[in-house]
Amino acid sequence: MKTLYVELGDRRYPIHIGPGLLTQRELLRPHIPGRQALVVSNTTVAPLYLEPVCAALDGLRHEAVILPDGEQYKTLDMLNEIFTALLNHRFDRNCTVIALGGGVIGDMAGFAAACYQRGVHFIQIPTTLLAQVDSSVGGKTAVNHPLGKNMIGAFYQPLCVLADTDTLATLPDRELSAGLAEVIKYGLIRDVPFLVWLETNLEALMARDAAALSEAIERSCRNKAEIVAADERETGERALLNLGHTFGHAIETGVGYGEWLHGEAVAAGMIMAADLSARIGWLDQAQVDRVRQLLARARLPLRPPLALTPDDFLRLMAVDKKVKDGRLRLILLRDLGQAVIASDTDPHFLRETLKHVYPPQ
């Protein structure tokens, strides 16, 4: 097991990474201050992993709420199911909400914990690669709205993150690839040695080599923990984690939540961001091709969906959390490993990217 920490002063918390962690109650119990725990999971993950988590909670009053699986269920209505469970079981302000699942479950359980009785304890047990390397770390919680992804939420940090790498054995291949998009992102925005390591070890990751996956998760979490510690509420540097996300969120919203996985949309978005960076004059074509080739090896989409036009992208991107004072801010690459916040992008270059970069087939 490897342990990292997100350094947030008196809210410092550990990220435990390794195999077989779900059965190690000594990792979980010290982070449950009270006597009540609600496990939030979904219909895919609960049959696989709910039992060992509940066994680790033996001696506490614990209940579970099982939600449907999928991004399309990341809604206020489903959030209310968590509140109803907490109220039905008369859980108090010292209870702990435990997220057992991927990014959707982590976001919803965290948002519920942030809101219930104005804030209760929260633990993340991510079971997908994307959740283990990204969404479980840093305290971003939210639900979607038909007009925009993750537009209703809160910053709310967990007390610990328990990333059991054994859960990746049951992860569908498509979900594994989607998680690798977020892993690759860290190399592109700030860690060129990691990018080189990924280029060397991508096939081992695709083959689910345990040592390679553990290394990728640790290095990803280390990058994110450093950024979150420096900028918890995304007033500056943390925004760089959104490389490809403005384009990607437009894809997810435009085609309907759940049609594209988050990592798939981010992958296409990162290629679009790289293309736009090249049009501005920051990247050369060889660097854009390098990004594209790595994402292709991870079996990720390289083009936006046929259903979306340039005007669709512009309309959807205008409803984005990174819009400030009416100006669209994009995360672009001044160089590989050097992401920047661009708020004055020439609209001509943006339209050229939307019209011409890897056009839909």
C-alpha positions as semicolon CSV with decimal commas, in nm:
position;residue;x (nm);y (nm);z (nm)
1;M;0,000;0,000;0,000
2;K;0,109;0,354;-0,077
3;T;-0,024;0,655;0,111
4;L;-0,025;1,017;-0,004
5;Y;-0,177;1,318;0,169
6;V;-0,376;1,614;0,049
7;E;-0,226;1,893;0,259
8;L;-0,510;2,122;0,365
9;G;-0,400;2,218;0,715
10;D;-0,630;2,073;0,979
11;R;-0,835;1,914;0,699
12;R;-0,537;1,709;0,576
13;Y;-0,645;1,365;0,458
14;P;-0,483;1,046;0,328
15;I;-0,515;0,874;-0,007
16;H;-0,447;0,503;0,041
17;I;-0,362;0,315;-0,281
18;G;-0,317;-0,061;-0,310
19;P;-0,478;-0,405;-0,341
20;G;-0,716;-0,556;-0,089
21;L;-0,791;-0,232;0,095
22;L;-1,167;-0,287;0,120
23;T;-1,112;-0,563;0,375
24;Q;-0,879;-0,357;0,595
25;R;-1,115;-0,201;0,845
26;E;-0,826;-0,030;1,023
27;L;-0,794;0,202;0,722
28;L;-1,160;0,298;0,728
29;R;-1,272;0,308;1,090
30;P;-1,036;0,583;1,219
31;H;-1,203;0,824;0,974
32;I;-1,558;0,761;1,098
33;P;-1,601;0,989;1,402
34;G;-1,957;0,885;1,492
35;R;-2,161;0,568;1,515
36;Q;-2,366;0,600;1,195
37;A;-2,260;0,540;0,835
38;L;-2,452;0,544;0,508
39;V;-2,291;0,370;0,211
40;V;-2,396;0,515;-0,126
41;S;-2,338;0,285;-0,421
42;N;-2,498;0,179;-0,749
43;T;-2,652;-0,130;-0,902
44;T;-2,326;-0,232;-1,072
45;V;-2,080;-0,184;-0,787
46;A;-2,292;-0,285;-0,485
47;P;-2,323;-0,655;-0,578
48;L;-1,943;-0,672;-0,608
49;Y;-1,812;-0,466;-0,317
50;L;-2,086;-0,358;-0,076
51;E;-2,051;-0,667;0,144
52;P;-1,681;-0,623;0,234
53;V;-1,735;-0,254;0,303
54;C;-2,027;-0,328;0,533
55;A;-1,818;-0,596;0,706
56;A;-1,559;-0,327;0,779
57;L;-1,839;-0,122;0,937
58;D;-1,940;-0,400;1,177
59;G;-2,016;-0,253;1,516
60;L;-2,150;0,070;1,369
61;R;-2,506;0,141;1,267
62;H;-2,478;0,128;0,889
63;E;-2,724;0,140;0,603
64;A;-2,694;0,151;0,226
65;V;-2,868;0,332;-0,057
66;I;-2,827;0,183;-0,405
67;L;-2,877;0,415;-0,703
68;P;-2,905;0,336;-1,075
69;D;-2,574;0,328;-1,260
70;G;-2,492;0,595;-1,515
71;E;-2,417;0,963;-1,576
72;Q;-2,780;1,017;-1,677
73;Y;-2,878;0,954;-1,314
74;K;-2,650;1,224;-1,171
75;T;-2,948;1,448;-1,100
76;L;-3,118;1,639;-0,823
77;D;-3,391;1,372;-0,814
78;M;-3,136;1,098;-0,744
79;L;-2,959;1,321;-0,493
80;N;-3,286;1,340;-0,306
81;E;-3,281;0,960;-0,271
82;I;-2,970;0,996;-0,055
83;F;-3,132;1,264;0,161
84;T;-3,442;1,047;0,200
85;A;-3,231;0,753;0,317
86;L;-3,047;0,971;0,570
87;L;-3,373;1,109;0,705
88;N;-3,559;0,777;0,707
89;H;-3,282;0,624;0,916
90;R;-3,265;0,934;1,138
91;F;-2,897;0,990;1,085
92;D;-2,759;1,283;1,283
93;R;-2,494;1,548;1,219
94;N;-2,216;1,310;1,327
95;C;-2,294;1,050;1,063
96;T;-2,059;0,959;0,777
97;V;-2,154;0,926;0,411
98;I;-1,936;0,673;0,225
99;A;-1,918;0,684;-0,155
100;L;-1,860;0,335;-0,301
101;G;-1,839;0,357;-0,679
102;G;-1,712;0,568;-0,966
103;G;-1,714;0,939;-1,025
104;V;-2,092;0,975;-1,042
105;I;-2,143;0,812;-0,703
106;G;-1,853;1,005;-0,551
107;D;-1,984;1,338;-0,676
108;M;-2,340;1,272;-0,561
109;A;-2,252;1,126;-0,222
110;G;-2,011;1,412;-0,158
111;F;-2,267;1,674;-0,251
112;A;-2,523;1,505;-0,026
113;A;-2,272;1,504;0,261
114;A;-2,199;1,873;0,201
115;C;-2,570;1,960;0,223
116;Y;-2,719;1,722;0,480
117;Q;-2,767;1,910;0,807
118;R;-2,523;2,167;0,663
119;G;-2,239;1,918;0,637
120;V;-2,160;1,568;0,765
121;H;-1,853;1,347;0,738
122;F;-1,759;1,200;0,401
123;I;-1,532;0,917;0,277
124;Q;-1,444;0,821;-0,080
125;I;-1,398;0,456;-0,188
126;P;-1,350;0,490;-0,565
127;T;-1,387;0,175;-0,776
128;T;-1,302;0,304;-1,126
129;L;-0,969;0,421;-1,260
130;L;-1,108;0,765;-1,340
131;A;-1,239;0,807;-0,986
132;Q;-0,916;0,678;-0,830
133;V;-0,693;0,918;-1,022
134;D;-0,917;1,224;-1,036
135;S;-1,272;1,269;-0,913
136;S;-1,228;1,115;-0,564
137;V;-0,944;1,356;-0,481
138;G;-0,991;1,726;-0,419
139;G;-1,345;1,770;-0,294
140;K;-1,535;1,866;-0,608
141;T;-1,893;1,741;-0,573
142;A;-2,191;1,809;-0,798
143;V;-2,490;1,695;-0,998
144;N;-2,571;1,773;-1,360
145;H;-2,841;1,997;-1,506
146;P;-2,990;1,947;-1,853
147;L;-2,823;2,274;-1,955
148;G;-2,478;2,200;-1,816
149;K;-2,259;1,937;-1,652
150;N;-2,167;1,969;-1,283
151;M;-2,332;2,311;-1,260
152;I;-2,488;2,247;-0,917
153;G;-2,242;2,147;-0,648
154;A;-1,998;2,235;-0,372
155;F;-1,635;2,202;-0,272
156;Y;-1,639;1,946;0,009
157;Q;-1,336;1,743;0,109
158;P;-1,347;1,379;0,222
159;L;-1,184;1,255;0,541
160;C;-0,998;0,988;0,345
161;V;-0,976;0,822;0,004
162;L;-0,944;0,444;-0,013
163;A;-0,840;0,336;-0,365
164;D;-0,847;-0,044;-0,377
165;T;-0,674;-0,136;-0,702
166;D;-0,831;-0,484;-0,696
167;T;-1,161;-0,322;-0,799
168;L;-1,009;-0,242;-1,139
169;A;-1,017;-0,613;-1,227
170;T;-1,393;-0,590;-1,281
171;L;-1,377;-0,261;-1,472
172;P;-1,499;-0,282;-1,834
173;D;-1,234;-0,206;-2,097
174;R;-1,417;0,109;-2,205
175;E;-1,413;0,243;-1,847
176;L;-1,041;0,164;-1,816
177;S;-0,968;0,367;-2,130
178;A;-1,184;0,653;-2,002
179;G;-0,979;0,661;-1,682
180;L;-0,655;0,672;-1,878
181;A;-0,767;0,999;-2,038
182;E;-0,745;1,168;-1,698
183;V;-0,411;0,999;-1,628
184;I;-0,267;1,128;-1,957
185;K;-0,398;1,474;-1,871
186;Y;-0,154;1,508;-1,579
187;G;0,141;1,447;-1,809
188;L;0,013;1,703;-2,058
189;I;-0,054;1,982;-1,810
190;R;0,247;1,967;-1,576
191;D;0,452;1,644;-1,569
192;V;0,650;1,564;-1,884
193;P;0,850;1,281;-1,717
194;F;0,514;1,117;-1,637
195;L;0,404;1,172;-1,997
196;V;0,718;0,993;-2,118
197;W;0,654;0,713;-1,867
198;L;0,300;0,675;-2,000
199;E;0,424;0,656;-2,358
200;T;0,655;0,372;-2,250
201;N;0,406;0,187;-2,030
202;L;0,071;0,241;-2,203
203;E;0,039;-0,120;-2,319
204;A;0,109;-0,248;-1,966
205;L;-0,167;-0,021;-1,835
206;M;-0,407;-0,145;-2,102
207;A;-0,321;-0,503;-2,002
208;R;-0,400;-0,410;-1,638
209;D;-0,051;-0,479;-1,512
210;A;-0,085;-0,429;-1,137
211;A;0,248;-0,255;-1,085
212;A;0,193;-0,018;-1,377
213;L;-0,158;0,072;-1,264
214;S;-0,042;0,136;-0,908
215;E;0,236;0,363;-1,037
216;A;-0,001;0,555;-1,264
217;I;-0,256;0,603;-0,985
218;E;0,007;0,720;-0,736
219;R;0,167;0,968;-0,977
220;S;-0,171;1,102;-1,086
221;C;-0,288;1,146;-0,728
222;R;0,039;1,310;-0,631
223;N;-0,004;1,566;-0,909
224;K;-0,362;1,637;-0,815
225;A;-0,291;1,653;-0,441
226;E;-0,022;1,915;-0,500
227;I;-0,254;2,128;-0,711
228;V;-0,547;2,100;-0,468
229;A;-0,325;2,189;-0,171
230;A;-0,214;2,503;-0,356
231;D;-0,557;2,606;-0,487
232;E;-0,845;2,424;-0,319
233;R;-1,130;2,630;-0,466
234;E;-1,000;2,674;-0,819
235;T;-0,915;3,042;-0,811
236;G;-0,604;2,985;-1,021
237;E;-0,378;2,684;-1,077
238;R;-0,645;2,422;-1,013
239;A;-0,828;2,530;-1,328
240;L;-0,542;2,374;-1,526
241;L;-0,685;2,033;-1,433
242;N;-0,967;2,114;-1,676
243;L;-0,760;2,060;-1,991
244;G;-1,007;1,932;-2,251
245;H;-1,299;1,961;-2,011
246;T;-1,475;2,264;-2,160
247;F;-1,491;2,089;-2,497
248;G;-1,563;1,759;-2,323
249;H;-1,847;1,887;-2,109
250;A;-2,006;2,035;-2,422
251;I;-1,991;1,689;-2,580
252;E;-2,148;1,520;-2,275
253;T;-2,425;1,777;-2,247
254;G;-2,485;1,799;-2,621
255;V;-2,522;1,427;-2,695
256;G;-2,695;1,343;-2,366
257;Y;-2,540;1,236;-2,036
258;G;-2,419;0,878;-2,045
259;E;-2,381;0,849;-2,422
260;W;-2,012;0,936;-2,400
261;L;-1,814;0,850;-2,087
262;H;-1,654;1,150;-1,920
263;G;-1,302;1,036;-2,004
264;E;-1,396;0,978;-2,366
265;A;-1,528;1,333;-2,399
266;V;-1,220;1,473;-2,224
267;A;-0,993;1,283;-2,464
268;A;-1,160;1,438;-2,769
269;G;-1,152;1,771;-2,586
270;M;-0,779;1,746;-2,518
271;I;-0,709;1,691;-2,887
272;M;-0,922;1,995;-2,968
273;A;-0,731;2,196;-2,705
274;A;-0,400;2,080;-2,853
275;D;-0,513;2,176;-3,202
276;L;-0,621;2,520;-3,084
277;S;-0,288;2,561;-2,903
278;A;-0,111;2,486;-3,232
279;R;-0,324;2,737;-3,424
280;I;-0,227;3,005;-3,173
281;G;0,137;2,913;-3,230
282;W;0,224;2,740;-2,903
283;L;0,247;2,374;-3,010
284;D;0,387;2,238;-3,333
285;Q;0,215;1,969;-3,537
286;A;0,452;1,699;-3,411
287;Q;0,340;1,773;-3,053
288;V;-0,028;1,762;-3,150
289;D;0,034;1,428;-3,321
290;R;0,211;1,303;-3,009
291;V;-0,099;1,380;-2,801
292;R;-0,325;1,218;-3,056
293;Q;-0,113;0,903;-3,084
294;L;-0,105;0,844;-2,709
295;L;-0,482;0,882;-2,680
296;A;-0,529;0,654;-2,980
297;R;-0,317;0,385;-2,812
298;A;-0,549;0,415;-2,511
299;R;-0,841;0,343;-2,748
300;L;-1,004;0,677;-2,685
301;P;-1,213;0,889;-2,926
302;L;-1,009;1,127;-3,135
303;R;-1,294;1,331;-3,284
304;P;-1,602;1,511;-3,154
305;P;-1,935;1,341;-3,225
306;L;-2,107;1,386;-3,558
307;A;-2,417;1,521;-3,386
308;L;-2,249;1,844;-3,271
309;T;-2,182;2,142;-3,498
310;P;-1,941;2,429;-3,426
311;D;-2,241;2,643;-3,328
312;D;-2,354;2,371;-3,087
313;F;-2,011;2,375;-2,923
314;L;-2,009;2,752;-2,886
315;R;-2,360;2,753;-2,738
316;L;-2,284;2,474;-2,492
317;M;-1,941;2,607;-2,395
318;A;-2,098;2,941;-2,305
319;V;-2,269;2,761;-2,013
320;D;-1,950;2,647;-1,843
321;K;-1,816;2,701;-1,493
322;K;-1,498;2,851;-1,638
323;V;-1,687;3,136;-1,805
324;K;-1,603;3,451;-1,608
325;D;-1,757;3,793;-1,665
326;G;-1,902;3,663;-1,989
327;R;-1,563;3,553;-2,123
328;L;-1,489;3,191;-2,207
329;R;-1,168;3,070;-2,045
330;L;-1,001;2,767;-2,200
331;I;-0,714;2,555;-2,071
332;L;-0,456;2,531;-2,347
333;L;-0,096;2,412;-2,383
334;R;0,185;2,662;-2,425
335;D;0,406;2,352;-2,442
336;L;0,369;1,988;-2,345
337;G;0,372;1,990;-1,966
338;Q;0,288;2,362;-1,952
339;A;-0,086;2,431;-1,938
340;V;-0,218;2,787;-1,922
341;I;-0,552;2,958;-1,869
342;A;-0,643;3,142;-2,190
343;S;-0,921;3,397;-2,162
344;D;-0,846;3,600;-2,474
345;T;-0,841;3,329;-2,740
346;D;-0,897;3,463;-3,090
347;P;-1,251;3,354;-3,187
348;H;-1,128;3,286;-3,540
349;F;-0,882;3,022;-3,417
350;L;-1,149;2,866;-3,195
351;R;-1,393;2,842;-3,487
352;E;-1,121;2,694;-3,707
353;T;-1,058;2,425;-3,448
354;L;-1,430;2,352;-3,415
355;K;-1,472;2,334;-3,791
356;H;-1,158;2,153;-3,897
357;V;-0,980;1,966;-3,621
358;Y;-1,035;1,596;-3,676
359;P;-1,382;1,657;-3,821
360;P;-1,651;1,401;-3,736
361;Q;-1,659;1,101;-3,967
